[in-house]
Amino acid sequence: MMEFEEFARQFRQRTTQRMMEFEKALAEAQGRVEKSVRPPSPPAQRQTPPRPASARGRVQGLLRKE
């Protein structure tokens, strides 16, 4: 019976090792899938600062015409 006990021990050891390798491969594959599915972020839009109000703006031009 010692032979069977040794076989069972080695079998559990191999099974545990294969399961750990499988879980690692699964986690890596899941990470790759999540990266490929994630929508690309929109490019950063350049925001131009507001133009300072000038004394010669549109209102000044309209008032001067009258």
Jmol script that loads the backbone (N, CA, C; Angstrom):
load data "model"
ATOM      1  N   MET A   1       0.803  -1.213   0.000  1.00  0.00           N
ATOM      2  CA  MET A   1       0.000   0.000   0.000  1.00  0.00           C
ATOM      3  C   MET A   1       0.842   1.272   0.000  1.00  0.00           C
ATOM      4  N   MET A   2       2.073   1.264   0.398  1.00  0.00           N
ATOM      5  CA  MET A   2       2.925   2.450   0.401  1.00  0.00           C
ATOM      6  C   MET A   2       3.066   3.013  -1.000  1.00  0.00           C
ATOM      7  N   GLU A   3       3.059   2.155  -1.985  1.00  0.00           N
ATOM      8  CA  GLU A   3       3.210   2.619  -3.358  1.00  0.00           C
ATOM      9  C   GLU A   3       2.040   3.527  -3.743  1.00  0.00           C
ATOM     10  N   PHE A   4       0.817   3.118  -3.368  1.00  0.00           N
ATOM     11  CA  PHE A   4      -0.351   3.934  -3.687  1.00  0.00           C
ATOM     12  C   PHE A   4      -0.305   5.270  -2.946  1.00  0.00           C
ATOM     13  N   GLU A   5       0.101   5.263  -1.699  1.00  0.00           N
ATOM     14  CA  GLU A   5       0.178   6.504  -0.933  1.00  0.00           C
ATOM     15  C   GLU A   5       1.175   7.474  -1.561  1.00  0.00           C
ATOM     16  N   GLU A   6       2.295   6.970  -2.036  1.00  0.00           N
ATOM     17  CA  GLU A   6       3.290   7.820  -2.712  1.00  0.00           C
ATOM     18  C   GLU A   6       2.718   8.379  -4.017  1.00  0.00           C
ATOM     19  N   PHE A   7       2.018   7.503  -4.760  1.00  0.00           N
ATOM     20  CA  PHE A   7       1.381   7.944  -6.001  1.00  0.00           C
ATOM     21  C   PHE A   7       0.370   9.056  -5.711  1.00  0.00           C
ATOM     22  N   ALA A   8      -0.454   8.880  -4.704  1.00  0.00           N
ATOM     23  CA  ALA A   8      -1.483   9.865  -4.355  1.00  0.00           C
ATOM     24  C   ALA A   8      -0.841  11.184  -3.938  1.00  0.00           C
ATOM     25  N   ARG A   9       0.232  11.129  -3.179  1.00  0.00           N
ATOM     26  CA  ARG A   9       0.926  12.341  -2.754  1.00  0.00           C
ATOM     27  C   ARG A   9       1.482  13.093  -3.954  1.00  0.00           C
ATOM     28  N   GLN A  10       2.148  12.366  -4.857  1.00  0.00           N
ATOM     29  CA  GLN A  10       2.718  12.996  -6.056  1.00  0.00           C
ATOM     30  C   GLN A  10       1.611  13.551  -6.948  1.00  0.00           C
ATOM     31  N   PHE A  11       0.503  12.805  -7.039  1.00  0.00           N
ATOM     32  CA  PHE A  11      -0.622  13.273  -7.848  1.00  0.00           C
ATOM     33  C   PHE A  11      -1.164  14.595  -7.316  1.00  0.00           C
ATOM     34  N   ARG A  12      -1.347  14.687  -5.995  1.00  0.00           N
ATOM     35  CA  ARG A  12      -1.835  15.936  -5.398  1.00  0.00           C
ATOM     36  C   ARG A  12      -0.844  17.075  -5.636  1.00  0.00           C
ATOM     37  N   GLN A  13       0.433  16.771  -5.539  1.00  0.00           N
ATOM     38  CA  GLN A  13       1.465  17.778  -5.758  1.00  0.00           C
ATOM     39  C   GLN A  13       1.415  18.304  -7.192  1.00  0.00           C
ATOM     40  N   ARG A  14       1.348  17.383  -8.160  1.00  0.00           N
ATOM     41  CA  ARG A  14       1.282  17.785  -9.580  1.00  0.00           C
ATOM     42  C   ARG A  14       0.003  18.562  -9.863  1.00  0.00           C
ATOM     43  N   THR A  15      -1.087  18.104  -9.300  1.00  0.00           N
ATOM     44  CA  THR A  15      -2.373  18.773  -9.518  1.00  0.00           C
ATOM     45  C   THR A  15      -2.343  20.191  -8.947  1.00  0.00           C
ATOM     46  N   THR A  16      -1.780  20.353  -7.777  1.00  0.00           N
ATOM     47  CA  THR A  16      -1.678  21.676  -7.154  1.00  0.00           C
ATOM     48  C   THR A  16      -0.820  22.601  -8.009  1.00  0.00           C
ATOM     49  N   GLN A  17       0.308  22.090  -8.502  1.00  0.00           N
ATOM     50  CA  GLN A  17       1.197  22.898  -9.336  1.00  0.00           C
ATOM     51  C   GLN A  17       0.514  23.315 -10.636  1.00  0.00           C
ATOM     52  N   ARG A  18      -0.171  22.377 -11.268  1.00  0.00           N
ATOM     53  CA  ARG A  18      -0.869  22.694 -12.524  1.00  0.00           C
ATOM     54  C   ARG A  18      -1.985  23.704 -12.305  1.00  0.00           C
ATOM     55  N   MET A  19      -2.674  23.584 -11.177  1.00  0.00           N
ATOM     56  CA  MET A  19      -3.754  24.531 -10.873  1.00  0.00           C
ATOM     57  C   MET A  19      -3.192  25.933 -10.662  1.00  0.00           C
ATOM     58  N   MET A  20      -2.064  26.041  -9.992  1.00  0.00           N
ATOM     59  CA  MET A  20      -1.446  27.349  -9.779  1.00  0.00           C
ATOM     60  C   MET A  20      -1.006  27.955 -11.117  1.00  0.00           C
ATOM     61  N   GLU A  21      -0.433  27.137 -11.998  1.00  0.00           N
ATOM     62  CA  GLU A  21      -0.024  27.631 -13.326  1.00  0.00           C
ATOM     63  C   GLU A  21      -1.241  28.065 -14.131  1.00  0.00           C
ATOM     64  N   PHE A  22      -2.330  27.282 -14.039  1.00  0.00           N
ATOM     65  CA  PHE A  22      -3.555  27.629 -14.755  1.00  0.00           C
ATOM     66  C   PHE A  22      -4.121  28.951 -14.264  1.00  0.00           C
ATOM     67  N   GLU A  23      -4.181  29.140 -12.956  1.00  0.00           N
ATOM     68  CA  GLU A  23      -4.723  30.379 -12.399  1.00  0.00           C
ATOM     69  C   GLU A  23      -3.875  31.580 -12.801  1.00  0.00           C
ATOM     70  N   LYS A  24      -2.559  31.402 -12.854  1.00  0.00           N
ATOM     71  CA  LYS A  24      -1.673  32.490 -13.272  1.00  0.00           C
ATOM     72  C   LYS A  24      -1.921  32.839 -14.740  1.00  0.00           C
ATOM     73  N   ALA A  25      -2.017  31.814 -15.597  1.00  0.00           N
ATOM     74  CA  ALA A  25      -2.276  32.055 -17.017  1.00  0.00           C
ATOM     75  C   ALA A  25      -3.640  32.708 -17.218  1.00  0.00           C
ATOM     76  N   LEU A  26      -4.615  32.274 -16.445  1.00  0.00           N
ATOM     77  CA  LEU A  26      -5.963  32.847 -16.540  1.00  0.00           C
ATOM     78  C   LEU A  26      -5.957  34.324 -16.150  1.00  0.00           C
ATOM     79  N   ALA A  27      -5.252  34.660 -15.087  1.00  0.00           N
ATOM     80  CA  ALA A  27      -5.172  36.056 -14.642  1.00  0.00           C
ATOM     81  C   ALA A  27      -4.483  36.924 -15.700  1.00  0.00           C
ATOM     82  N   GLU A  28      -3.427  36.414 -16.320  1.00  0.00           N
ATOM     83  CA  GLU A  28      -2.731  37.171 -17.370  1.00  0.00           C
ATOM     84  C   GLU A  28      -3.643  37.380 -18.572  1.00  0.00           C
ATOM     85  N   ALA A  29      -4.357  36.330 -18.976  1.00  0.00           N
ATOM     86  CA  ALA A  29      -5.274  36.449 -20.121  1.00  0.00           C
ATOM     87  C   ALA A  29      -6.392  37.434 -19.812  1.00  0.00           C
ATOM     88  N   GLN A  30      -6.913  37.394 -18.601  1.00  0.00           N
ATOM     89  CA  GLN A  30      -7.979  38.311 -18.222  1.00  0.00           C
ATOM     90  C   GLN A  30      -7.478  39.751 -18.262  1.00  0.00           C
ATOM     91  N   GLY A  31      -6.253  39.975 -17.806  1.00  0.00           N
ATOM     92  CA  GLY A  31      -5.677  41.321 -17.864  1.00  0.00           C
ATOM     93  C   GLY A  31      -5.541  41.813 -19.289  1.00  0.00           C
ATOM     94  N   ARG A  32      -5.112  40.933 -20.198  1.00  0.00           N
ATOM     95  CA  ARG A  32      -4.979  41.340 -21.609  1.00  0.00           C
ATOM     96  C   ARG A  32      -6.336  41.665 -22.212  1.00  0.00           C
ATOM     97  N   VAL A  33      -7.348  40.860 -21.883  1.00  0.00           N
ATOM     98  CA  VAL A  33      -8.692  41.108 -22.422  1.00  0.00           C
ATOM     99  C   VAL A  33      -9.233  42.433 -21.900  1.00  0.00           C
ATOM    100  N   GLU A  34      -9.049  42.696 -20.608  1.00  0.00           N
ATOM    101  CA  GLU A  34      -9.552  43.952 -20.044  1.00  0.00           C
ATOM    102  C   GLU A  34      -8.877  45.153 -20.696  1.00  0.00           C
ATOM    103  N   LYS A  35      -7.588  45.043 -20.997  1.00  0.00           N
ATOM    104  CA  LYS A  35      -6.895  46.153 -21.651  1.00  0.00           C
ATOM    105  C   LYS A  35      -7.400  46.363 -23.065  1.00  0.00           C
ATOM    106  N   SER A  36      -7.692  45.279 -23.780  1.00  0.00           N
ATOM    107  CA  SER A  36      -8.122  45.416 -25.168  1.00  0.00           C
ATOM    108  C   SER A  36      -9.565  45.888 -25.271  1.00  0.00           C
ATOM    109  N   VAL A  37     -10.371  45.628 -24.251  1.00  0.00           N
ATOM    110  CA  VAL A  37     -11.785  46.022 -24.281  1.00  0.00           C
ATOM    111  C   VAL A  37     -11.979  47.443 -23.808  1.00  0.00           C
ATOM    112  N   ARG A  38     -11.075  47.926 -22.967  1.00  0.00           N
ATOM    113  CA  ARG A  38     -11.198  49.279 -22.409  1.00  0.00           C
ATOM    114  C   ARG A  38     -11.212  50.293 -23.546  1.00  0.00           C
ATOM    115  N   PRO A  39     -12.234  51.156 -23.590  1.00  0.00           N
ATOM    116  CA  PRO A  39     -12.284  52.158 -24.669  1.00  0.00           C
ATOM    117  C   PRO A  39     -11.116  53.135 -24.550  1.00  0.00           C
ATOM    118  N   PRO A  40     -10.593  53.552 -25.687  1.00  0.00           N
ATOM    119  CA  PRO A  40      -9.477  54.509 -25.621  1.00  0.00           C
ATOM    120  C   PRO A  40      -9.955  55.838 -25.033  1.00  0.00           C
ATOM    121  N   SER A  41      -9.120  56.437 -24.257  1.00  0.00           N
ATOM    122  CA  SER A  41      -9.495  57.712 -23.656  1.00  0.00           C
ATOM    123  C   SER A  41      -9.406  58.798 -24.722  1.00  0.00           C
ATOM    124  N   PRO A  42     -10.320  59.752 -24.687  1.00  0.00           N
ATOM    125  CA  PRO A  42     -10.290  60.809 -25.702  1.00  0.00           C
ATOM    126  C   PRO A  42      -9.021  61.640 -25.548  1.00  0.00           C
ATOM    127  N   PRO A  43      -8.519  62.137 -26.664  1.00  0.00           N
ATOM    128  CA  PRO A  43      -7.307  62.953 -26.562  1.00  0.00           C
ATOM    129  C   PRO A  43      -7.583  64.213 -25.747  1.00  0.00           C
ATOM    130  N   ALA A  44      -6.604  64.640 -25.034  1.00  0.00           N
ATOM    131  CA  ALA A  44      -6.756  65.838 -24.205  1.00  0.00           C
ATOM    132  C   ALA A  44      -7.005  67.043 -25.115  1.00  0.00           C
ATOM    133  N   GLN A  45      -8.052  67.753 -24.848  1.00  0.00           N
ATOM    134  CA  GLN A  45      -8.381  68.924 -25.668  1.00  0.00           C
ATOM    135  C   GLN A  45      -7.625  70.121 -25.121  1.00  0.00           C
ATOM    136  N   ARG A  46      -7.034  70.834 -26.045  1.00  0.00           N
ATOM    137  CA  ARG A  46      -6.327  72.058 -25.641  1.00  0.00           C
ATOM    138  C   ARG A  46      -7.346  73.145 -25.386  1.00  0.00           C
ATOM    139  N   GLN A  47      -7.347  73.643 -24.211  1.00  0.00           N
ATOM    140  CA  GLN A  47      -8.270  74.716 -23.896  1.00  0.00           C
ATOM    141  C   GLN A  47      -7.529  76.029 -24.006  1.00  0.00           C
ATOM    142  N   THR A  48      -8.089  76.910 -24.828  1.00  0.00           N
ATOM    143  CA  THR A  48      -7.469  78.217 -24.976  1.00  0.00           C
ATOM    144  C   THR A  48      -8.037  79.120 -23.893  1.00  0.00           C
ATOM    145  N   PRO A  49      -7.199  79.897 -23.295  1.00  0.00           N
ATOM    146  CA  PRO A  49      -7.706  80.802 -22.256  1.00  0.00           C
ATOM    147  C   PRO A  49      -8.625  81.845 -22.891  1.00  0.00           C
ATOM    148  N   PRO A  50      -9.597  82.319 -22.136  1.00  0.00           N
ATOM    149  CA  PRO A  50     -10.503  83.325 -22.699  1.00  0.00           C
ATOM    150  C   PRO A  50      -9.735  84.598 -23.057  1.00  0.00           C
ATOM    151  N   ARG A  51     -10.154  85.182 -24.162  1.00  0.00           N
ATOM    152  CA  ARG A  51      -9.484  86.420 -24.592  1.00  0.00           C
ATOM    153  C   ARG A  51      -9.869  87.553 -23.655  1.00  0.00           C
ATOM    154  N   PRO A  52      -8.919  88.374 -23.328  1.00  0.00           N
ATOM    155  CA  PRO A  52      -9.254  89.506 -22.454  1.00  0.00           C
ATOM    156  C   PRO A  52     -10.171  90.484 -23.203  1.00  0.00           C
ATOM    157  N   ALA A  53     -11.092  91.075 -22.482  1.00  0.00           N
ATOM    158  CA  ALA A  53     -12.004  92.040 -23.096  1.00  0.00           C
ATOM    159  C   ALA A  53     -11.208  93.283 -23.484  1.00  0.00           C
ATOM    160  N   SER A  54     -11.376  93.669 -24.728  1.00  0.00           N
ATOM    161  CA  SER A  54     -10.644  94.860 -25.171  1.00  0.00           C
ATOM    162  C   SER A  54     -11.592  96.062 -25.189  1.00  0.00           C
ATOM    163  N   ALA A  55     -11.048  97.213 -25.055  1.00  0.00           N
ATOM    164  CA  ALA A  55     -11.831  98.442 -25.073  1.00  0.00           C
ATOM    165  C   ALA A  55     -12.428  98.663 -26.452  1.00  0.00           C
ATOM    166  N   ARG A  56     -11.806  98.092 -27.471  1.00  0.00           N
ATOM    167  CA  ARG A  56     -12.280  98.260 -28.850  1.00  0.00           C
ATOM    168  C   ARG A  56     -13.109  97.060 -29.278  1.00  0.00           C
ATOM    169  N   GLY A  57     -13.933  96.532 -28.383  1.00  0.00           N
ATOM    170  CA  GLY A  57     -14.741  95.361 -28.678  1.00  0.00           C
ATOM    171  C   GLY A  57     -15.906  95.688 -29.586  1.00  0.00           C
ATOM    172  N   ARG A  58     -16.753  94.752 -29.795  1.00  0.00           N
ATOM    173  CA  ARG A  58     -17.885  94.885 -30.705  1.00  0.00           C
ATOM    174  C   ARG A  58     -18.862  95.968 -30.244  1.00  0.00           C
ATOM    175  N   VAL A  59     -19.100  96.028 -28.945  1.00  0.00           N
ATOM    176  CA  VAL A  59     -20.051  97.021 -28.428  1.00  0.00           C
ATOM    177  C   VAL A  59     -19.525  98.429 -28.686  1.00  0.00           C
ATOM    178  N   GLN A  60     -18.237  98.662 -28.452  1.00  0.00           N
ATOM    179  CA  GLN A  60     -17.654  99.976 -28.684  1.00  0.00           C
ATOM    180  C   GLN A  60     -17.817 100.404 -30.147  1.00  0.00           C
ATOM    181  N   GLY A  61     -17.614  99.445 -31.043  1.00  0.00           N
ATOM    182  CA  GLY A  61     -17.767  99.762 -32.476  1.00  0.00           C
ATOM    183  C   GLY A  61     -19.204 100.130 -32.823  1.00  0.00           C
ATOM    184  N   LEU A  62     -20.181  99.455 -32.251  1.00  0.00           N
ATOM    185  CA  LEU A  62     -21.592  99.753 -32.526  1.00  0.00           C
ATOM    186  C   LEU A  62     -21.985 101.105 -31.957  1.00  0.00           C
ATOM    187  N   LEU A  63     -21.497 101.413 -30.764  1.00  0.00           N
ATOM    188  CA  LEU A  63     -21.862 102.688 -30.147  1.00  0.00           C
ATOM    189  C   LEU A  63     -21.258 103.853 -30.928  1.00  0.00           C
ATOM    190  N   ARG A  64     -20.090 103.659 -31.484  1.00  0.00           N
ATOM    191  CA  ARG A  64     -19.437 104.738 -32.192  1.00  0.00           C
ATOM    192  C   ARG A  64     -20.153 105.071 -33.517  1.00  0.00           C
ATOM    193  N   LYS A  65     -20.803 104.075 -34.128  1.00  0.00           N
ATOM    194  CA  LYS A  65     -21.456 104.288 -35.413  1.00  0.00           C
ATOM    195  C   LYS A  65     -22.663 105.211 -35.281  1.00  0.00           C
ATOM    196  N   GLU A  66     -23.293 105.214 -34.152  1.00  0.00           N
ATOM    197  CA  GLU A  66     -24.523 105.986 -34.010  1.00  0.00           C
ATOM    198  C   GLU A  66     -24.297 107.432 -33.759  1.00  0.00           C
TER     199      GLU A  66
END
end "model"
wireframe off; spacefill off
backbone 0.3
color backbone group
